[in-house]
Amino acid sequence: MKVYFSCSSSEIGKYKETYQDIEEAIRSLGHTITSDWLEKVVAKVEGGKSILKEMDPNKLRKEAISSIERSDVLIAEVSLASSSVGYQIAYALSLKKPVLCLYSTEFGEMKPPQVINANDSLLLYVKSYERSKLKEIIKKFFADAPQSRLIKFNFIISPEIENYLDWVMEIKRQSKSDYLRERVIKNIIREDKEYLNYVKSASKGK
């Protein structure tokens, strides 16, 4: 599976080894991480540079959105409060992607954020962990997470359509593919009487 890993960058120098352990567990189970943002941020911190000064927040946000869209699942470390991590979790769930939220029993709040606890999505998994048990927990998540049945399909669009879909993603907080699938294609299917008749007659012939 392709995985986007999310965690707070506020104290990344202090907890980087735990975050790196999570990424290593993901890779050791045969999965791919879609963004190397953690390595870049750790390198900046270890070089004594400020994350805010050295990295463009808007660019990071766009890269995160793109990486989440390319991923099959999202794994988030939520021991420390982070609005960015919260947004990424919500965005992944809006795309119908399974999400694993991990919170440490050794640092941070030692309990999941209330906003995550209040989410009743069947795609959301919330687990406490000790560093020594990370791989075991992550392995179980991959075994339990439902597989996506969506089929990838590419098509060429005009600049006007691209501008509109960019606006949809920014204003409506919905991915381009999700918007087209849920708000456009499904409406076309519901209104296409010729196709509906075809489906009806095909089902009778079975």
Kinemage of the C-alpha trace (Angstrom):
@kinemage 1
@onewidth
@group {chain A} dominant
@subgroup {mainchain}
@vectorlist {calphas} color= white
{ca met a 1} P 0.000 0.000 0.000
{ca lys a 2} L 0.942 3.640 -0.459
{ca val a 3} L 0.924 5.470 2.876
{ca tyr a 4} L 0.959 9.121 3.862
{ca phe a 5} L 2.467 9.636 7.313
{ca ser a 6} L 1.382 12.685 9.314
{ca cys a 7} L 2.629 14.039 12.628
{ca ser a 8} L 3.122 17.334 14.454
{ca ser a 9} L 6.235 19.273 13.490
{ca ser a 10} L 6.150 21.482 16.598
{ca glu a 11} L 8.593 19.336 18.614
{ca ile a 12} L 9.985 17.216 15.825
{ca gly a 13} L 13.538 17.450 17.129
{ca lys a 14} L 12.464 15.909 20.427
{ca tyr a 15} L 10.303 13.088 19.052
{ca lys a 16} L 11.890 12.467 15.655
{ca glu a 17} L 13.108 8.981 16.605
{ca thr a 18} L 9.572 7.845 17.399
{ca tyr a 19} L 8.260 9.295 14.134
{ca gln a 20} L 11.092 7.631 12.230
{ca asp a 21} L 10.278 4.340 13.958
{ca ile a 22} L 6.727 4.585 12.612
{ca glu a 23} L 7.957 5.193 9.070
{ca glu a 24} L 10.441 2.336 9.387
{ca ala a 25} L 7.681 -0.014 10.591
{ca ile a 26} L 5.576 0.939 7.558
{ca arg a 27} L 8.431 0.265 5.140
{ca ser a 28} L 9.481 -2.982 6.854
{ca leu a 29} L 5.961 -4.328 6.256
{ca gly a 30} L 6.430 -3.799 2.527
{ca his a 31} L 4.537 -0.516 2.115
{ca thr a 32} L 5.587 2.772 0.513
{ca ile a 33} L 5.521 6.255 2.060
{ca thr a 34} L 4.334 8.802 -0.504
{ca ser a 35} L 6.139 11.861 0.884
{ca asp a 36} L 9.597 12.357 2.384
{ca trp a 37} L 8.525 15.544 4.179
{ca leu a 38} L 9.616 14.184 7.579
{ca glu a 39} L 13.195 13.620 6.388
{ca lys a 40} L 13.340 17.149 4.977
{ca val a 41} L 12.047 18.746 8.185
{ca val a 42} L 14.357 16.677 10.408
{ca ala a 43} L 17.317 17.707 8.236
{ca lys a 44} L 16.372 21.387 8.652
{ca val a 45} L 16.007 21.039 12.423
{ca glu a 46} L 19.296 19.177 12.794
{ca gly a 47} L 20.960 21.892 10.729
{ca gly a 48} L 19.772 24.466 13.257
{ca lys a 49} L 17.308 26.073 10.829
{ca ser a 50} L 13.782 27.279 11.533
{ca ile a 51} L 11.071 25.236 9.827
{ca leu a 52} L 8.834 28.278 9.431
{ca lys a 53} L 11.578 30.378 7.843
{ca glu a 54} L 13.071 27.684 5.635
{ca met a 55} L 9.916 25.970 4.322
{ca asp a 56} L 6.928 27.528 2.546
{ca pro a 57} L 3.741 26.519 4.469
{ca asn a 58} L 1.540 26.842 1.372
{ca lys a 59} L 3.868 24.633 -0.650
{ca leu a 60} L 3.981 22.054 2.142
{ca arg a 61} L 0.178 22.061 2.350
{ca lys a 62} L -0.214 21.483 -1.399
{ca glu a 63} L 2.382 18.722 -1.336
{ca ala a 64} L 0.572 17.073 1.578
{ca ile a 65} L -2.778 17.199 -0.228
{ca ser a 66} L -1.253 15.712 -3.365
{ca ser a 67} L 0.483 12.966 -1.377
{ca ile a 68} L -2.709 12.072 0.503
{ca glu a 69} L -4.603 11.807 -2.781
{ca arg a 70} L -1.951 9.404 -4.100
{ca ser a 71} L -2.053 7.286 -0.946
{ca asp a 72} L -4.211 4.300 -0.066
{ca val a 73} L -4.204 5.043 3.674
{ca leu a 74} L -3.050 7.696 6.137
{ca ile a 75} L -1.219 6.998 9.393
{ca ala a 76} L -1.067 9.894 11.856
{ca glu a 77} L 0.801 10.322 15.136
{ca val a 78} L -1.551 12.479 17.222
{ca ser a 79} L 0.108 12.632 20.652
{ca leu a 80} L 0.728 16.379 20.195
{ca ala a 81} L -2.026 18.759 19.109
{ca ser a 82} L -1.719 19.930 15.494
{ca ser a 83} L -4.310 21.656 13.313
{ca ser a 84} L -2.429 20.544 10.183
{ca val a 85} L -2.558 16.895 11.211
{ca gly a 86} L -6.257 17.263 12.036
{ca tyr a 87} L -6.952 18.722 8.604
{ca gln a 88} L -5.018 15.929 6.882
{ca ile a 89} L -6.974 13.281 8.798
{ca ala a 90} L -10.297 14.886 7.857
{ca tyr a 91} L -9.213 15.226 4.232
{ca ala a 92} L -8.165 11.572 3.981
{ca leu a 93} L -11.484 10.460 5.483
{ca ser a 94} L -13.361 12.678 2.989
{ca leu a 95} L -11.571 10.717 0.250
{ca lys a 96} L -12.804 7.466 1.835
{ca lys a 97} L -9.273 6.439 2.802
{ca pro a 98} L -8.653 4.419 5.987
{ca val a 99} L -6.856 6.375 8.715
{ca leu a 100} L -4.873 5.084 11.695
{ca cys a 101} L -4.386 7.587 14.525
{ca leu a 102} L -1.633 6.602 16.956
{ca tyr a 103} L -1.160 8.229 20.349
{ca ser a 104} L 1.727 7.497 22.671
{ca thr a 105} L 1.416 6.230 26.230
{ca glu a 106} L 4.876 7.687 26.847
{ca phe a 107} L 4.589 11.358 25.811
{ca gly a 108} L 2.100 14.056 24.854
{ca glu a 109} L -1.498 13.996 26.072
{ca met a 110} L -1.402 10.177 26.351
{ca lys a 111} L -4.950 10.095 25.006
{ca pro a 112} L -6.508 10.799 21.591
{ca pro a 113} L -7.637 14.383 20.872
{ca gln a 114} L -11.338 14.923 21.574
{ca val a 115} L -12.071 15.861 17.965
{ca ile a 116} L -10.750 12.469 16.835
{ca asn a 117} L -12.609 10.592 19.555
{ca ala a 118} L -15.827 12.284 18.403
{ca asn a 119} L -15.439 11.055 14.825
{ca asp a 120} L -17.466 7.889 14.249
{ca ser a 121} L -16.177 7.066 10.761
{ca leu a 122} L -15.794 3.332 10.142
{ca leu a 123} L -12.566 4.170 8.334
{ca leu a 124} L -10.967 5.723 11.424
{ca tyr a 125} L -8.829 3.529 13.688
{ca val a 126} L -7.471 4.992 16.958
{ca lys a 127} L -4.808 3.094 18.889
{ca ser a 128} L -2.495 3.802 21.837
{ca tyr a 129} L 1.055 2.523 21.567
{ca glu a 130} L 4.436 1.967 23.149
{ca arg a 131} L 7.408 2.279 20.794
{ca ser a 132} L 8.211 -1.410 21.160
{ca lys a 133} L 4.711 -2.368 19.908
{ca leu a 134} L 4.490 -0.022 16.908
{ca lys a 135} L 5.124 -2.577 14.178
{ca glu a 136} L 2.584 -5.000 15.616
{ca ile a 137} L -0.131 -2.316 15.777
{ca ile a 138} L 0.578 -1.014 12.280
{ca lys a 139} L 0.602 -4.541 10.847
{ca lys a 140} L -2.857 -5.191 12.314
{ca phe a 141} L -4.152 -1.936 10.830
{ca phe a 142} L -3.073 -2.989 7.338
{ca ala a 143} L -4.738 -6.364 7.849
{ca asp a 144} L -8.015 -4.823 9.068
{ca ala a 145} L -8.258 -1.755 6.803
{ca pro a 146} L -10.786 -2.147 3.987
{ca gln a 147} L -9.305 -2.186 0.502
{ca ser a 148} L -10.399 0.551 -1.881
{ca arg a 149} L -12.509 -0.633 -4.794
{ca leu a 150} L -12.048 2.564 -6.753
{ca ile a 151} L -10.429 2.232 -10.168
{ca lys a 152} L -7.915 4.817 -11.337
{ca phe a 153} L -8.863 6.564 -14.578
{ca asn a 154} L -7.068 9.484 -16.246
{ca phe a 155} L -8.511 11.932 -18.750
{ca ile a 156} L -7.453 15.197 -20.352
{ca ile a 157} L -9.153 18.436 -19.276
{ca ser a 158} L -9.065 22.052 -20.412
{ca pro a 159} L -7.428 24.865 -18.372
{ca glu a 160} L -10.912 26.176 -17.565
{ca ile a 161} L -11.956 22.840 -16.038
{ca glu a 162} L -8.662 22.603 -14.166
{ca asn a 163} L -9.184 26.075 -12.668
{ca tyr a 164} L -12.672 25.116 -11.559
{ca leu a 165} L -11.515 21.869 -9.944
{ca asp a 166} L -8.694 23.714 -8.170
{ca trp a 167} L -11.346 26.073 -6.795
{ca val a 168} L -13.500 23.118 -5.687
{ca met a 169} L -10.558 21.593 -3.817
{ca glu a 170} L -9.698 24.895 -2.096
{ca ile a 171} L -13.180 26.213 -1.242
{ca lys a 172} L -15.249 23.075 -0.807
{ca arg a 173} L -12.447 21.077 0.837
{ca gln a 174} L -13.129 18.176 -1.526
{ca ser a 175} L -10.719 16.365 -3.819
{ca lys a 176} L -11.063 16.753 -7.583
{ca ser a 177} L -11.681 13.051 -8.119
{ca asp a 178} L -14.172 12.823 -5.246
{ca tyr a 179} L -16.111 15.836 -6.528
{ca leu a 180} L -16.286 14.486 -10.086
{ca arg a 181} L -17.260 11.026 -8.891
{ca glu a 182} L -19.887 12.015 -6.321
{ca arg a 183} L -21.298 15.262 -7.718
{ca val a 184} L -20.977 14.845 -11.491
{ca ile a 185} L -20.664 11.268 -12.748
{ca lys a 186} L -23.228 9.790 -10.342
{ca asn a 187} L -25.732 12.501 -11.331
{ca ile a 188} L -25.166 11.711 -15.005
{ca ile a 189} L -25.773 8.004 -14.300
{ca arg a 190} L -29.001 8.744 -12.411
{ca glu a 191} L -30.323 10.856 -15.293
{ca asp a 192} L -29.241 8.606 -18.178
{ca lys a 193} L -32.433 6.646 -18.862
{ca glu a 194} L -30.889 4.695 -21.727
{ca tyr a 195} L -28.130 3.389 -19.457
{ca leu a 196} L -30.559 2.661 -16.596
{ca asn a 197} L -32.750 0.658 -18.940
{ca tyr a 198} L -29.675 -1.237 -20.118
{ca val a 199} L -28.713 -2.075 -16.513
{ca lys a 200} L -32.288 -3.123 -15.729
{ca ser a 201} L -32.558 -5.437 -18.730
{ca ala a 202} L -29.086 -6.859 -18.079
{ca ser a 203} L -30.009 -7.720 -14.500
{ca lys a 204} L -33.167 -9.509 -15.685
{ca gly a 205} L -31.119 -11.601 -18.064
{ca lys a 206} L -28.946 -12.998 -15.279
